[in-house]
Amino acid sequence: MRKLFTLTTLLVVLSLTIAACAPAATGGEPVIQTVVVTAPPGTPQVQVQVAQAPGFGETLQAVQARGNIVCGVNGQLPGFSFLDPAGEMLGFDADFCRALAAAVFGDATKVEFRPLTTQERFTALQTGEIDVLIRNTTWSLVRDTELGLNFTVTTFYDGQGIMVPADSGFDSLDDLAGGTICVQKGTTTELNLADVMATNNVEYTPAVFDDINATYGAYAEGRCDAVTSDKSQLSSVAKGALPNPDDHVIMDLTLSKEPLGPVVRHGDDQWLDIVKWTIYATIAGEDYGVSSENVDDQLANATNPEIRRFLGLEGDLGLKLGLTNEFAYNVIKLVGNYEEIYNRNLGEGTPTFIPRGLNSLYSDGGLLYSPPFR
Ligand SMILES: N[C@@H](CCC(=O)N[C@@H](CS)C(=O)NCC(=O)O)C(=O)O
């Protein structure tokens, strides 16, 4: 049933509803509304895209009835989500889709990967075409509110960088004055670039492209002096897709904060909690020293009460999420803890190596921190 979506912002009155309709993935009902939110007198009106809000528990029910999780990914980003020659979706983001399937089904294979472009990603979630978006997507205030979506937990703390040909000798923003910079449309990247260049009074020409191949293709052909994107993407694409990776360098500067992580629709807090606590299970697993290698041993011998609750030996934490008490055990056993997921896809020895940096546990000087499993 279609639910009315309530915006509770103080003093904000919903003044007009215009349904911009598209058939829903399930049920054939309209799925996105554009609403105009009227703020107090004197403040401008704001247009808000509102997803067809699922009610509490509806996403898990739909996922269980279907028998898999439809996970929106990039699909073109080695190290994050990339179709290998055998047709398997590999990568850090893809593994978080699998972790979710492990939590929900006790089977990490129950995922349908849906490759999405930058432009398609939010609509696919709003319309219910996918259950969750795990696609190098930056959390920002506007996306969290206007799109009718909820960002869950940051899985990868990134920042925007600039890549240039190694022989250009460029190492500062000023070196790019008068130059052309390749950037992809519809990204935070495009907006940050404009902000940073304006702040630093550097004149440049943006060359804006619709997709990843066009963006990096133009750069590879020398049509731009530089290309800008999340640093993870720059290193992934440089190493994975440019003909001579060593001919390119990522400049030693960071233009922005890019916290990347899974996104769900507003309205279903149970699903939001499931996604959050699945990610926390991977982080807590690393924190407790519980890995896919030793989890069975821990299951047999753990005495630490928090680890016992985490593994479902005591309490009913999983049941509170609408899952089984083994949900965290399944995540660790079938996919691994955060460190295992990171090392498998982005660790030393992989072609897409990125030093962990901020993506280390809080106890190692990073930003990863799970709330308590109690
Ligand atoms: N994290 C940034 C950038 C994400 C993004 O979409 N980056 C582009 C640049 S490489 C991309 O993934 N493109 C792939 C595509 O559109 O297929 C955001 O959320 O806006």
PDBQT file of the ligand as one rigid body, heavy atoms in Angstrom, charges set to zero:
ROOT
HETATM    1  N1  LIG A 401      31.489   9.546  -4.541  1.00  0.00    +0.000 N 
HETATM    2  C1  LIG A 401      31.050  10.496  -5.541  1.00  0.00    +0.000 C 
HETATM    3  C2  LIG A 401      31.439  10.062  -6.945  1.00  0.00    +0.000 C 
HETATM    4  C3  LIG A 401      30.811   8.760  -7.311  1.00  0.00    +0.000 C 
HETATM    5  C4  LIG A 401      30.798   8.461  -8.807  1.00  0.00    +0.000 C 
HETATM    6  O1  LIG A 401      29.723   8.163  -9.325  1.00  0.00    +0.000 OA
HETATM    7  N2  LIG A 401      31.931   8.515  -9.458  1.00  0.00    +0.000 N 
HETATM    8  C5  LIG A 401      31.996   8.295 -10.881  1.00  0.00    +0.000 C 
HETATM    9  C6  LIG A 401      33.355   8.710 -11.376  1.00  0.00    +0.000 C 
HETATM   10  S1  LIG A 401      34.538   7.481 -11.648  1.00  0.00    +0.000 SA
HETATM   11  C7  LIG A 401      31.604   6.882 -11.220  1.00  0.00    +0.000 C 
HETATM   12  O2  LIG A 401      31.618   6.007 -10.388  1.00  0.00    +0.000 OA
HETATM   13  N3  LIG A 401      31.200   6.680 -12.447  1.00  0.00    +0.000 N 
HETATM   14  C8  LIG A 401      30.793   5.402 -12.952  1.00  0.00    +0.000 C 
HETATM   15  C9  LIG A 401      29.632   5.450 -13.854  1.00  0.00    +0.000 C 
HETATM   16  O3  LIG A 401      28.914   6.452 -13.938  1.00  0.00    +0.000 OA
HETATM   17  O4  LIG A 401      29.349   4.411 -14.417  1.00  0.00    +0.000 OA
HETATM   18  C10 LIG A 401      29.550  10.652  -5.493  1.00  0.00    +0.000 C 
HETATM   19  O5  LIG A 401      28.885   9.925  -4.740  1.00  0.00    +0.000 OA
HETATM   20  O6  LIG A 401      29.024  11.516  -6.195  1.00  0.00    +0.000 OA
ENDROOT
TORSDOF 0
